[in-house]
Amino acid sequence: MINSLDHLNKVLRIAFGASLGLIICKVADLDSWGVFYTIVPILLLGLVPRINRFVALQALASPLFGAVVLFGYNLCDNHPFLATPLIFMVFLFTFYCMAKGPLFLFGAMSTINNSVFLHFASYPDADFSVMSWANVLSTVIGLAICALVLWWFPVHQAPAAPPRIAKPTHQVIHQTLLGASVATTSFVLFQIADLRDSLSAQATSVLILFPMTLSGVLDSGMKRAKGVMLGSSYAIVAQLLLYTYYQNLTLSVLVFFIGLLLFARVQHLEGPGSGVAFGGMTTLGIIFGQYLKADQDLIYSALYRISSVTVAVLLTLTAVYFFHSLLNRFQTTRYVVN
């Protein structure tokens, strides 16, 4: 009985948490980076087994680290031969934190934040102070929302902490170099192609790297692509149903809330981790958080998400296979499962 109530509470926490983030960013006119006000609650409530002080500190440290990185990137003055090594070193650090384990959340959030913000920081109209402030504010609000919904829908039986796995040094090196190399390659390609409107595809190219193994990334990539397709399809149907009322905040939040309920329920049925349903939830968070504006067409945005994410997944998987094969040629970076 307690387990069933906990499962229901988790679904409600995700739906109410992300919906509160959407309401806050729209009411407070924080649309420029509205995506983070919906994604942070989804990430924390959907993936983290237990939210405690250590988790909160990691989440808060991520935007502060991102502000330091943005400052360093600004010093490079958009010179690619200076900025690219800096970005590679940043990803080396974040993926090392993920590969080691205890600081996985800090590494994951820092990887996503830096990938997105560094790409947008390369454009002439970028305001570094606004970007840094938005990153910090969205994280603080996201943590406050998590605390609120945990109070509303408490955890009655805390899940067991995941076991810590001691990895050989060569596996940690392999995973760190694999993630950093592919993430940097993704960043460079998005810069060359000048893909400013492909936020979902850029986030996908980083999110599917989190397993940090070839088989894990292949599985994650397929699930992510399916999730984006389902989330985008839901957004298209939602706009068709609302028709001219899709700019009505109350109705849009209601549709967003219902979609999150459905995907959060499916995530529970899938089991813990990032699966198809989590891809659907983050897609809804991106579309409603970033593109629910008077001058935006949700249908066009959703269709563009499907095509761009499909291409991003295919290119990322190709890059992962290449770097995985390259790293396995050397004894010190070979990935061997005992």
Sine and cosine of phi, psi and omega as CSV:
sin_phi,cos_phi,sin_psi,cos_psi,sin_omega,cos_omega
0.00,0.00,-0.69,0.73,0.00,-1.00
-0.91,0.41,-0.66,0.75,0.00,-1.00
-0.88,0.48,-0.67,0.74,0.01,-1.00
-0.89,0.45,-0.65,0.76,0.03,-1.00
-0.92,0.39,-0.64,0.77,0.04,-1.00
-0.90,0.44,-0.64,0.77,0.03,-1.00
-0.90,0.44,-0.69,0.73,0.05,-1.00
-0.89,0.45,-0.69,0.73,-0.01,-1.00
-0.89,0.46,-0.60,0.80,0.01,-1.00
-0.91,0.41,-0.67,0.74,0.04,-1.00
-0.87,0.50,-0.70,0.72,0.00,-1.00
-0.93,0.38,-0.60,0.80,0.02,-1.00
-0.88,0.48,-0.71,0.70,-0.01,-1.00
-0.90,0.44,-0.74,0.68,-0.06,-1.00
-0.91,0.42,-0.74,0.68,0.00,-1.00
-0.94,0.35,-0.63,0.78,-0.05,-1.00
-0.89,0.46,-0.79,0.62,0.00,-1.00
-0.92,0.39,-0.57,0.82,0.03,-1.00
-0.91,0.41,-0.63,0.78,0.08,-1.00
-0.89,0.46,-0.65,0.76,0.05,-1.00
-0.88,0.48,-0.66,0.75,0.03,-1.00
-0.90,0.43,-0.69,0.72,0.00,-1.00
-0.88,0.47,-0.70,0.71,-0.03,-1.00
-0.89,0.46,-0.71,0.70,-0.06,-1.00
-0.93,0.37,-0.51,0.86,0.01,-1.00
-0.98,0.19,-0.70,0.72,-0.02,-1.00
-0.92,0.39,-0.64,0.77,-0.03,-1.00
-1.00,0.08,0.07,1.00,0.03,-1.00
0.85,0.53,0.79,0.62,0.03,-1.00
-0.94,-0.33,0.57,0.82,-0.13,-0.99
-0.91,0.41,-0.41,0.91,-0.09,-1.00
-0.86,0.52,-0.59,0.81,0.08,-1.00
-0.77,-0.63,0.66,0.75,-0.06,-1.00
-0.89,0.46,-0.41,0.91,-0.04,-1.00
-0.85,0.52,-0.58,0.82,-0.07,-1.00
-0.96,0.28,-0.39,0.92,0.02,-1.00
-0.96,0.27,-0.34,0.94,0.09,-1.00
-0.99,-0.16,-0.56,0.83,-0.08,-1.00
-0.96,0.29,-0.63,0.77,-0.04,-1.00
-0.86,0.51,-0.75,0.66,0.07,-1.00
-0.88,0.47,-0.62,0.78,0.02,-1.00
-0.90,0.44,-0.69,0.73,-0.01,-1.00
-0.90,0.44,-0.74,0.67,-0.06,-1.00
-0.95,0.33,-0.70,0.72,-0.07,-1.00
-0.99,0.16,-0.41,0.91,-0.06,-1.00
-1.00,-0.04,-0.45,0.90,-0.10,-1.00
-0.90,-0.43,-0.51,0.86,-0.08,-1.00
-0.99,0.14,0.85,-0.52,-0.04,-1.00
-0.88,0.47,-0.69,0.73,-0.02,-1.00
-0.68,-0.74,0.79,-0.62,0.03,-1.00
-0.99,-0.12,0.91,-0.40,0.00,-1.00
-0.73,-0.68,-0.17,-0.98,-0.06,-1.00
-0.89,0.45,-0.64,0.77,-0.01,-1.00
-0.90,0.44,-0.65,0.76,0.05,-1.00
-0.90,0.44,-0.69,0.72,0.00,-1.00
-0.88,0.47,-0.65,0.76,0.02,-1.00
-0.90,0.43,-0.64,0.77,0.05,-1.00
-0.90,0.44,-0.68,0.73,0.00,-1.00
-0.89,0.45,-0.65,0.76,0.01,-1.00
-0.95,0.32,-0.56,0.83,-0.01,-1.00
-0.93,0.36,-0.47,0.88,-0.06,-1.00
-0.88,0.48,-0.79,0.61,0.02,-1.00
-0.92,0.39,-0.49,0.87,0.06,-1.00
-0.92,0.39,-0.68,0.73,0.09,-1.00
-0.89,0.46,-0.64,0.77,0.03,-1.00
-0.89,0.46,-0.59,0.81,0.03,-1.00
-0.91,0.42,-0.64,0.77,0.04,-1.00
-0.90,0.43,-0.67,0.74,0.01,-1.00
-0.90,0.44,-0.68,0.73,0.03,-1.00
-0.88,0.48,-0.62,0.79,0.04,-1.00
-0.89,0.45,-0.70,0.71,0.04,-1.00
-0.90,0.44,-0.62,0.78,0.02,-1.00
-0.91,0.41,-0.61,0.80,0.02,-1.00
-0.89,0.45,-0.57,0.82,0.03,-1.00
-0.92,0.40,-0.46,0.89,0.02,-1.00
-0.95,0.31,-0.27,0.96,0.09,-1.00
0.82,0.58,0.67,0.74,0.07,-1.00
0.88,0.48,0.43,0.90,0.12,-0.99
-1.00,0.06,0.92,-0.40,-0.11,-0.99
-0.87,0.49,-0.54,0.84,-0.04,-1.00
-0.96,0.28,-0.29,0.96,0.11,-0.99
-0.99,-0.11,-0.64,0.77,-0.09,-1.00
-0.96,0.29,-0.62,0.78,-0.07,-1.00
-0.89,0.46,-0.73,0.69,0.07,-1.00
-0.88,0.48,-0.59,0.80,0.04,-1.00
-0.88,0.47,-0.71,0.70,-0.01,-1.00
-0.90,0.44,-0.65,0.76,0.03,-1.00
-0.89,0.46,-0.66,0.75,0.02,-1.00
-0.91,0.41,-0.62,0.79,0.04,-1.00
-0.88,0.47,-0.73,0.68,0.00,-1.00
-0.93,0.37,-0.53,0.85,0.10,-1.00
-0.85,0.52,-0.71,0.71,-0.02,-1.00
-0.92,0.40,-0.72,0.70,-0.06,-1.00
-0.93,0.36,-0.65,0.76,0.02,-1.00
-0.95,0.30,-0.46,0.89,0.11,-0.99
-0.91,0.41,-0.67,0.74,0.06,-1.00
-0.87,0.50,-0.63,0.77,0.01,-1.00
-0.94,0.34,-0.66,0.75,-0.04,-1.00
-0.92,0.39,-0.56,0.83,-0.01,-1.00
-0.96,0.29,-0.56,0.83,0.12,-0.99
0.91,-0.42,-0.90,0.44,-0.12,-0.99
-0.85,0.52,-0.54,0.84,-0.01,-1.00
-0.97,-0.24,0.52,0.85,-0.06,-1.00
-0.87,0.49,-0.69,0.72,-0.04,-1.00
-0.89,0.45,-0.69,0.72,0.05,-1.00
-0.86,0.51,-0.72,0.70,0.00,-1.00
-0.90,0.44,-0.66,0.75,-0.03,-1.00
-0.92,0.39,-0.75,0.66,-0.01,-1.00
-0.91,0.41,-0.62,0.79,0.01,-1.00
-0.92,0.39,-0.61,0.80,0.03,-1.00
-0.90,0.45,-0.73,0.68,0.01,-1.00
-0.90,0.44,-0.76,0.64,-0.05,-1.00
-0.87,0.49,-0.75,0.67,-0.05,-1.00
-0.93,0.38,-0.60,0.80,0.03,-1.00
-0.87,0.50,-0.71,0.70,-0.04,-1.00
-0.96,0.29,-0.78,0.63,-0.11,-0.99
-0.93,0.36,-0.59,0.80,0.02,-1.00
-0.92,0.39,-0.57,0.82,0.04,-1.00
-0.90,0.43,-0.74,0.67,-0.01,-1.00
-0.95,0.33,-0.43,0.90,0.01,-1.00
-0.94,0.35,-0.27,0.96,-0.03,-1.00
-0.98,0.21,-0.18,0.98,-0.02,-1.00
-1.00,0.05,0.56,-0.83,-0.11,-0.99
-0.86,0.52,-0.52,0.85,-0.06,-1.00
-1.00,0.05,0.17,0.99,-0.03,-1.00
-0.95,0.33,0.69,-0.72,0.06,-1.00
-0.93,-0.37,0.96,-0.28,-0.12,-0.99
-0.90,0.44,-0.61,0.80,-0.02,-1.00
-0.93,0.38,-0.65,0.76,0.03,-1.00
-0.90,0.43,-0.67,0.74,0.00,-1.00
-0.90,0.44,-0.71,0.71,0.00,-1.00
-0.90,0.43,-0.68,0.73,0.00,-1.00
-0.90,0.43,-0.66,0.75,0.02,-1.00
-0.89,0.45,-0.62,0.78,0.02,-1.00
-0.90,0.44,-0.73,0.68,-0.01,-1.00
-0.92,0.39,-0.73,0.68,-0.07,-1.00
-0.89,0.45,-0.67,0.74,-0.01,-1.00
-0.91,0.42,-0.56,0.83,0.03,-1.00
-0.94,0.33,-0.69,0.72,0.02,-1.00
-0.88,0.47,-0.72,0.69,0.02,-1.00
-0.90,0.43,-0.64,0.77,0.03,-1.00
-0.88,0.48,-0.67,0.75,0.04,-1.00
-0.92,0.39,-0.64,0.77,0.04,-1.00
-0.89,0.45,-0.64,0.76,0.05,-1.00
-0.90,0.44,-0.68,0.74,0.02,-1.00
-0.87,0.50,-0.68,0.73,0.02,-1.00
-0.89,0.45,-0.64,0.77,-0.03,-1.00
-0.92,0.40,-0.74,0.67,-0.05,-1.00
-0.95,0.30,-0.45,0.89,0.11,-0.99
-0.93,0.38,-0.49,0.87,0.07,-1.00
-0.97,0.26,-0.65,0.76,0.03,-1.00
-0.91,0.41,-0.73,0.68,-0.07,-1.00
-0.83,-0.55,0.99,0.17,-0.15,-0.99
-0.94,0.35,0.32,-0.95,0.10,-0.99
-1.00,0.00,0.88,-0.47,-0.04,-1.00
-1.00,0.06,-0.54,0.84,0.01,-1.00
-0.73,-0.68,0.97,-0.25,-0.09,-1.00
-0.90,0.43,0.70,-0.71,0.03,-1.00
-0.93,0.36,0.45,-0.89,0.01,-1.00
-0.92,0.39,0.60,-0.80,0.03,-1.00
-0.92,0.40,0.67,-0.74,0.01,-1.00
-0.90,0.44,0.62,-0.79,-0.03,-1.00
-0.93,0.38,0.59,-0.80,0.07,-1.00
-1.00,0.10,0.76,-0.64,-0.04,-1.00
-0.95,-0.31,0.83,-0.55,0.03,-1.00
-0.98,0.18,0.89,-0.46,-0.03,-1.00
-0.99,-0.16,0.60,-0.80,0.14,-0.99
-0.88,0.47,0.45,-0.90,-0.06,-1.00
-0.85,0.52,-0.64,0.77,-0.05,-1.00
-0.92,0.39,-0.46,0.89,0.06,-1.00
-0.95,0.30,-0.65,0.76,0.05,-1.00
-0.88,0.47,-0.69,0.73,0.01,-1.00
-0.89,0.45,-0.69,0.72,0.00,-1.00
-0.87,0.49,-0.75,0.66,-0.03,-1.00
-0.91,0.42,-0.63,0.78,0.01,-1.00
-0.90,0.43,-0.75,0.66,-0.02,-1.00
-0.93,0.38,-0.61,0.79,0.02,-1.00
-0.88,0.47,-0.77,0.63,-0.01,-1.00
-0.89,0.45,-0.72,0.70,-0.04,-1.00
-0.91,0.42,-0.64,0.77,-0.03,-1.00
-0.91,0.41,-0.71,0.70,-0.03,-1.00
-0.94,0.34,-0.65,0.76,0.01,-1.00
-0.89,0.45,-0.65,0.76,0.04,-1.00
-0.92,0.39,-0.66,0.75,0.05,-1.00
-0.87,0.49,-0.68,0.73,0.05,-1.00
-0.86,0.50,-0.71,0.70,0.00,-1.00
-0.87,0.50,-0.72,0.70,-0.03,-1.00
-0.89,0.45,-0.68,0.74,0.00,-1.00
-0.90,0.43,-0.65,0.76,0.03,-1.00
-0.92,0.40,-0.52,0.85,0.06,-1.00
-0.94,0.35,-0.72,0.69,-0.04,-1.00
-0.90,0.44,-0.68,0.73,-0.04,-1.00
-0.99,0.17,-0.13,0.99,0.02,-1.00
0.82,0.57,0.77,0.64,-0.05,-1.00
-1.00,-0.06,0.98,0.20,-0.05,-1.00
-0.98,0.22,-0.45,0.89,-0.08,-1.00
-0.99,-0.15,0.28,0.96,-0.07,-1.00
-0.94,-0.34,0.77,0.64,-0.04,-1.00
-0.87,0.49,-0.68,0.73,-0.03,-1.00
-0.91,0.42,-0.67,0.74,0.02,-1.00
-0.91,0.41,-0.64,0.76,0.02,-1.00
-0.91,0.42,-0.70,0.72,0.03,-1.00
-0.90,0.44,-0.62,0.79,0.01,-1.00
-0.89,0.45,-0.67,0.75,-0.03,-1.00
-0.89,0.46,-0.35,0.94,0.04,-1.00
-0.99,-0.14,-0.67,0.74,-0.05,-1.00
-0.87,0.50,-0.63,0.78,-0.05,-1.00
-0.96,0.28,-0.13,0.99,0.03,-1.00
-0.99,0.13,-0.18,0.98,-0.16,-0.99
-0.88,0.48,-0.50,0.87,0.10,-1.00
-0.91,0.42,-0.45,0.90,0.09,-1.00
0.88,0.48,0.42,0.91,0.16,-0.99
-0.71,-0.70,0.38,-0.92,-0.03,-1.00
-0.88,0.48,-0.76,0.65,-0.02,-1.00
-0.91,0.42,-0.64,0.77,0.00,-1.00
-0.91,0.42,-0.66,0.76,0.00,-1.00
-0.93,0.37,-0.63,0.78,0.05,-1.00
-0.86,0.51,-0.73,0.69,0.01,-1.00
-0.91,0.42,-0.69,0.72,-0.01,-1.00
-0.90,0.44,-0.64,0.77,-0.01,-1.00
-0.90,0.44,-0.68,0.73,0.02,-1.00
-0.91,0.42,-0.69,0.73,0.01,-1.00
-0.91,0.41,-0.65,0.76,0.00,-1.00
-0.89,0.45,-0.69,0.73,0.00,-1.00
-0.88,0.47,-0.67,0.74,0.04,-1.00
-0.90,0.43,-0.67,0.75,0.00,-1.00
-0.89,0.45,-0.67,0.75,0.03,-1.00
-0.90,0.44,-0.65,0.76,0.02,-1.00
-0.89,0.46,-0.69,0.73,0.01,-1.00
-0.93,0.37,-0.69,0.73,0.01,-1.00
-0.90,0.44,-0.66,0.75,0.02,-1.00
-0.92,0.39,-0.63,0.77,0.03,-1.00
-0.89,0.45,-0.64,0.76,0.04,-1.00
-0.89,0.46,-0.67,0.75,0.00,-1.00
-0.90,0.44,-0.61,0.79,0.03,-1.00
-0.90,0.43,-0.74,0.67,0.02,-1.00
-0.88,0.48,-0.63,0.77,-0.01,-1.00
-0.88,0.47,-0.69,0.72,-0.01,-1.00
-0.93,0.36,-0.59,0.81,0.03,-1.00
-0.90,0.43,-0.63,0.78,0.01,-1.00
-0.94,0.34,-0.66,0.75,-0.01,-1.00
-0.97,0.24,-0.49,0.87,0.02,-1.00
0.83,0.56,-0.89,-0.46,-0.06,-1.00
-0.98,0.21,-0.09,1.00,-0.04,-1.00
-0.99,-0.12,0.15,0.99,-0.07,-1.00
-0.94,0.35,-0.25,0.97,0.08,-1.00
-1.00,0.09,-0.11,0.99,0.06,-1.00
-0.96,0.29,0.88,-0.47,-0.12,-0.99
-0.88,0.47,-0.67,0.74,-0.04,-1.00
-0.87,0.49,-0.73,0.68,-0.01,-1.00
-0.93,0.37,-0.63,0.77,0.00,-1.00
-0.91,0.42,-0.67,0.74,0.03,-1.00
-0.90,0.43,-0.62,0.78,0.02,-1.00
-0.89,0.45,-0.70,0.71,0.02,-1.00
-0.91,0.42,-0.67,0.74,0.05,-1.00
-0.87,0.49,-0.70,0.71,-0.01,-1.00
-0.88,0.47,-0.70,0.71,0.00,-1.00
-0.90,0.44,-0.67,0.75,0.04,-1.00
-0.88,0.48,-0.66,0.75,0.03,-1.00
-0.91,0.42,-0.63,0.78,0.06,-1.00
-0.85,0.53,-0.71,0.70,-0.03,-1.00
-0.91,0.42,-0.75,0.66,-0.05,-1.00
-0.94,0.35,-0.59,0.80,0.03,-1.00
-0.91,0.42,-0.60,0.80,0.06,-1.00
-0.90,0.43,-0.69,0.72,0.02,-1.00
-0.91,0.42,-0.59,0.81,0.04,-1.00
-0.87,0.49,-0.64,0.77,0.05,-1.00
-0.88,0.47,-0.65,0.76,0.01,-1.00
-0.93,0.36,-0.54,0.84,0.03,-1.00
-0.94,0.35,-0.54,0.84,-0.10,-1.00
0.95,-0.31,0.14,-0.99,-0.06,-1.00
-0.90,0.43,0.47,-0.88,0.05,-1.00
0.92,-0.38,-0.04,-1.00,-0.04,-1.00
-1.00,-0.09,0.97,-0.25,0.00,-1.00
-0.87,-0.48,-0.42,-0.91,-0.01,-1.00
-0.88,0.47,-0.69,0.72,-0.05,-1.00
-0.91,0.42,-0.63,0.78,0.02,-1.00
-0.91,0.42,-0.61,0.79,0.09,-1.00
-0.88,0.48,-0.61,0.79,0.05,-1.00
-0.92,0.40,-0.66,0.75,0.00,-1.00
-0.90,0.43,-0.72,0.70,-0.01,-1.00
-0.92,0.40,-0.55,0.84,0.06,-1.00
-0.90,0.43,-0.70,0.72,0.08,-1.00
-0.87,0.49,-0.66,0.75,0.01,-1.00
-0.88,0.48,-0.65,0.76,0.00,-1.00
-0.94,0.34,-0.74,0.67,-0.07,-1.00
-0.91,0.42,-0.76,0.65,-0.04,-1.00
-0.97,0.25,-0.58,0.81,-0.04,-1.00
-0.96,0.28,-0.60,0.80,-0.12,-0.99
-0.98,-0.22,-0.48,0.87,-0.17,-0.99
-0.89,-0.46,0.12,0.99,0.08,-1.00
-1.00,0.08,0.98,0.18,-0.04,-1.00
-0.68,-0.73,0.27,-0.96,-0.05,-1.00
-0.90,0.44,-0.52,0.85,-0.06,-1.00
-0.99,-0.15,0.25,0.97,-0.03,-1.00
-0.89,-0.45,0.53,-0.85,0.06,-1.00
-0.94,-0.34,0.93,-0.38,-0.04,-1.00
-0.89,0.45,-0.55,0.83,-0.01,-1.00
-0.91,0.41,-0.73,0.69,0.04,-1.00
-0.88,0.47,-0.69,0.72,0.00,-1.00
-0.87,0.48,-0.67,0.74,-0.02,-1.00
-0.92,0.40,-0.70,0.71,0.02,-1.00
-0.90,0.44,-0.63,0.78,0.03,-1.00
-0.91,0.41,-0.60,0.80,0.05,-1.00
-0.85,0.52,-0.70,0.71,-0.05,-1.00
-0.87,0.49,-0.76,0.65,-0.05,-1.00
-0.93,0.36,-0.70,0.71,-0.06,-1.00
-0.93,0.36,-0.62,0.79,0.01,-1.00
-0.93,0.37,-0.62,0.78,0.04,-1.00
-0.86,0.51,-0.72,0.69,0.03,-1.00
-0.91,0.43,-0.67,0.74,-0.01,-1.00
-0.88,0.47,-0.66,0.75,0.01,-1.00
-0.90,0.44,-0.72,0.70,-0.02,-1.00
-0.89,0.46,-0.70,0.71,0.00,-1.00
-0.93,0.38,-0.64,0.77,0.01,-1.00
-0.91,0.41,-0.68,0.73,0.03,-1.00
-0.89,0.46,-0.61,0.79,0.05,-1.00
-0.89,0.45,-0.70,0.72,0.02,-1.00
-0.91,0.42,-0.64,0.77,0.02,-1.00
-0.88,0.47,-0.70,0.71,0.01,-1.00
-0.89,0.46,-0.66,0.75,-0.01,-1.00
-0.89,0.45,-0.78,0.62,-0.05,-1.00
-0.94,0.35,-0.56,0.83,0.06,-1.00
-0.88,0.47,-0.72,0.70,0.02,-1.00
-0.91,0.42,-0.64,0.77,0.01,-1.00
-0.91,0.42,-0.72,0.69,-0.02,-1.00
-0.92,0.39,-0.51,0.86,0.00,-1.00
-0.96,0.28,-0.13,0.99,0.05,-1.00
-0.98,0.21,-0.23,0.97,-0.06,-1.00
-0.90,-0.43,0.65,-0.76,-0.08,-1.00
-0.89,0.46,-0.64,0.76,-0.09,-1.00
-0.97,0.26,-0.26,0.96,-0.01,-1.00
-0.86,-0.51,0.26,0.97,-0.05,-1.00
-0.98,0.20,0.70,-0.72,0.04,-1.00
-1.00,-0.08,0.94,-0.35,-0.01,-1.00
-0.83,-0.56,0.80,-0.60,0.04,-1.00
-1.00,-0.06,0.87,-0.50,-0.01,-1.00
-0.98,0.21,0.00,0.00,0.00,0.00
